[in-house]
Amino acid sequence: MDEDKIFDALAIRDTSNHDSEKSNSGEFTAKVIIIENGLNQTVTFQLQGSRDGTVWLDIGATFDVAASTNQYETVGTYFPGYRLQAICVTAPTTGTLDTYIIKTR
């Protein structure tokens, strides 16, 4: 098992789109995304995959994580690289966002 932290205490204070760090799959397959939304607003996420880190493709539908909650999403599609896009409809004024991609063989 392996884990990548792709948003690390991100303090979103706007309504712009934010791209996470890239998670490289290597010999692992992404299985679970853990979201710790410490922001005071709901965050909408889009999972993306890439073959080479230059062209990103949306995987599945967007999903929302309510303010001040933790949630997980499962991943069933393999890509060599993954990232999340995060956006808030209303700009948060407090808190931070942490996300992890948990990988297994």
C-alpha positions as CSV (number, residue, x, y, z in Angstrom):
1,M,0.0,0.0,0.0
2,D,1.1,3.6,-0.7
3,E,-0.3,7.0,-0.2
4,D,0.1,10.5,-1.8
5,K,-1.0,13.7,-0.2
6,I,-2.2,15.8,-3.2
7,F,-3.7,18.8,-1.4
8,D,-1.7,19.8,1.7
9,A,-3.5,22.3,3.9
10,L,-4.8,24.3,0.9
11,A,-6.5,27.4,2.2
12,I,-8.9,28.2,-0.7
13,R,-10.2,31.8,-0.4
14,D,-11.7,32.2,-3.9
15,T,-14.0,30.6,-6.5
16,S,-11.2,29.7,-8.9
17,N,-10.3,26.1,-10.0
18,H,-7.4,24.6,-8.0
19,D,-5.4,21.7,-9.3
20,S,-3.8,19.2,-6.9
21,E,-0.3,17.8,-7.0
22,K,0.0,14.8,-9.3
23,S,-0.2,11.3,-7.8
24,N,2.0,8.8,-9.8
25,S,0.6,5.3,-9.9
26,G,3.9,3.4,-10.6
27,E,3.3,-0.2,-9.8
28,F,0.3,0.7,-7.7
29,T,-3.4,1.3,-8.7
30,A,-5.3,4.1,-7.1
31,K,-8.2,2.7,-5.1
32,V,-9.5,5.4,-2.6
33,I,-9.5,9.2,-2.4
34,I,-9.7,10.5,1.2
35,I,-11.0,14.1,1.5
36,E,-10.7,16.1,4.7
37,N,-12.6,19.3,4.0
38,G,-11.8,21.7,6.8
39,L,-13.1,24.6,4.8
40,N,-16.3,26.4,5.8
41,Q,-17.8,25.9,2.3
42,T,-18.7,22.9,0.2
43,V,-16.0,21.9,-2.4
44,T,-16.8,20.3,-5.8
45,F,-14.2,17.9,-7.0
46,Q,-13.3,16.4,-10.4
47,L,-10.9,13.4,-10.6
48,Q,-8.6,13.5,-13.6
49,G,-6.2,11.0,-15.1
50,S,-3.3,11.4,-17.4
51,R,-1.0,9.1,-19.3
52,D,2.0,11.5,-19.2
53,G,1.1,14.5,-16.9
54,T,0.5,16.9,-19.8
55,V,-3.0,16.0,-21.0
56,W,-5.6,15.5,-18.3
57,L,-8.9,13.7,-18.8
58,D,-12.0,13.8,-16.5
59,I,-12.8,10.5,-14.8
60,G,-16.5,10.1,-13.9
61,A,-18.7,12.9,-12.6
62,T,-17.9,15.7,-10.2
63,F,-18.7,15.1,-6.5
64,D,-19.3,17.5,-3.6
65,V,-17.9,17.3,-0.1
66,A,-19.8,19.4,2.4
67,A,-18.1,22.0,4.6
68,S,-16.2,20.6,7.7
69,T,-16.7,17.0,6.7
70,N,-14.5,14.0,5.7
71,Q,-15.5,11.8,2.8
72,Y,-14.0,9.1,0.6
73,E,-14.5,8.2,-3.0
74,T,-13.4,4.9,-4.7
75,V,-11.4,4.8,-8.0
76,G,-12.1,2.1,-10.5
77,T,-10.2,3.4,-13.5
78,Y,-6.4,3.0,-14.0
79,F,-4.2,5.9,-15.2
80,P,-0.5,6.3,-14.7
81,G,-1.2,9.7,-13.0
82,Y,-4.1,11.2,-11.1
83,R,-5.0,14.6,-9.8
84,L,-8.1,16.4,-8.4
85,Q,-9.6,19.7,-9.3
86,A,-11.3,21.6,-6.5
87,I,-13.6,24.5,-6.8
88,C,-15.9,26.3,-4.3
89,V,-19.1,28.1,-5.5
90,T,-18.8,30.4,-2.5
91,A,-15.3,31.5,-1.4
92,P,-14.4,30.0,1.9
93,T,-13.2,32.3,4.7
94,T,-11.7,29.8,7.1
95,G,-10.1,26.3,7.1
96,T,-8.0,24.2,4.9
97,L,-8.3,21.2,2.5
98,D,-6.3,18.0,2.6
99,T,-6.7,15.1,0.2
100,Y,-4.9,11.7,-0.1
101,I,-4.9,9.0,-2.8
102,I,-4.5,5.6,-1.3
103,K,-2.9,3.1,-3.7
104,T,-2.5,-0.7,-3.5
105,R,-1.1,-3.5,-5.7
